[in-house]
Amino acid sequence: MRTGIFITGTDTGVGKTIASAGLILALKARGLNVGYMKPIETGCPVLDGEVVAQDTRFIREVCGIRDDLDLMCPYRLKAAAAPSIASRLEDIHVDLSFIVDQYFQLSLLHEVVVVEGVGGLMVPLNNSEVVTDLILQLGLETVVVAKPGLGTINHTLLTVNMAKMMGIAVTGVVINGFGKEAIGLPERTNPDEIQHFGNVPVLGILPWMKDLDYQACKAPSLLSEFMERVDVNTMLPRDDEQGY
């Protein structure tokens, strides 16, 4: 049975955290007990002597998840850089087997765990492993989060094809932030091109939400928008997936 789903992106800053929060809220609205994990978060500021994982904080507040922070985000690194670099600066080794163990602990507490990656699929996590290695060790399918505008076809197809080449199943693509920039021909036609050439479904298109405040951890319309615009059924737990 599916115990989790991995949220990756075509790049950093495409809205993986927003998509993760929306999915968690939607699954909870279906009556499921849902957990969240961001195995590695970089660019964490130090506030009152504490290294603050901002994406994890957003999820905790918006989704009401109160698991131990060390389970939800085992590696919280200060430098805004790839984990391989940020961890080196702090003399920390990112151990994927430790992440998998923490994920397993979370999976005992929840019916499904949404795992959010860092950057894209080929971001280096340590001296020898990248994000795809982590997904494979977790044994999860992935959802790809992409931008709506010009260039996203190339970025999305590269991500989807790399996942497939590595043996990672792609559940589908969620396009995030539609309408933040002017809506032109690329925004209107990209979803069909991604589906056709990527041979994967576009699960939904999330609009840019003016009431979403990342810093204040507020997203009042996220649940309704996600439920209305994203195919949540495709991401529900099922019995034919091999998890960890």
C-alpha positions, 0 to 999 in steps of 0.5 A, a space after each residue: 500500500 502507498 505509504 507516501 508520495 514524493 513532491 519534486 520540482 522542475 527547479 527551486 522556487 516552483 512551489 513544491 511547498 505550496 503543492 505539498 500543503 495543498 495535497 496534505 489539506 486535501 488528503 486530510 479533508 478525505 479523512 486520512 491521517 497525513 504526515 509531512 517530511 522535508 528531509 533536507 532544507 537549506 537556506 534556513 535562517 537563524 532566529 533566536 539561536 534556532 535554525 528555522 526550516 521555513 518550508 517545514 514551519 509553513 506546513 506545520 502551521 497551515 496543515 496543523 501537523 505537530 510531529 517532532 521537528 527532527 522527524 519532519 526535517 532531519 537536516 536543517 542547513 543554513 547556507 542557501 545552496 545545494 545540500 552537498 555544499 551547505 552540509 559541507 560548510 557545516 561539517 555535516 554528512 547527509 546520510 540517506 539511510 538516516 532519512 529513510 529511517 526517519 521516514 519509516 518512523 513517520 510512516 508508522 504515525 500516519 496513513 500517508 506521508 507527503 515528502 517534499 524534495 529539495 530543488 529538482 531531481 539532480 540536486 546533489 545531497 552529499 558527495 555521491 548521491 542526488 535526489 533521485 537516489 533518495 526517492 529510490 531508497 524511499 520507494 515512492 512515486 513522484 509528483 512534479 511541480 512546474 511553473 506555468 510559463 514559457 520554458 516549462 515544457 522543456 524543464 518539465 519533460 527533462 524532469 519527467 524523462 530523468 525520473 523514468 530513466 532512473 526507474 521512478 514512477 511519475 504520478 503526474 504534474 501539477 502546474 503552480 502559480 497560474 495567473 501570477 504573470 500575464 496569461 499568454 499562448 504558452 500558459 494556455 497550451 503548455 499543459 497539453 504539450 506536457 501531457 502529449 510529449 511526457 506521456 504523463 497526466 497534468 493533475 491540475 493547475 493551481 492559480 496564483 493565490 493573492 491571499 497566500 502569505 508564506 512568511 505569515 504561514 497563511 493560505 486560506 484559499 489553498 484547500 478549496 483551490 486544490 480540491 477544485 483544480 487538482 485530481 486528488 484521487 490519483 494521489 490517494 493511497 492504493 494497494 499496488 505500490 511498494 513503499 519502504 
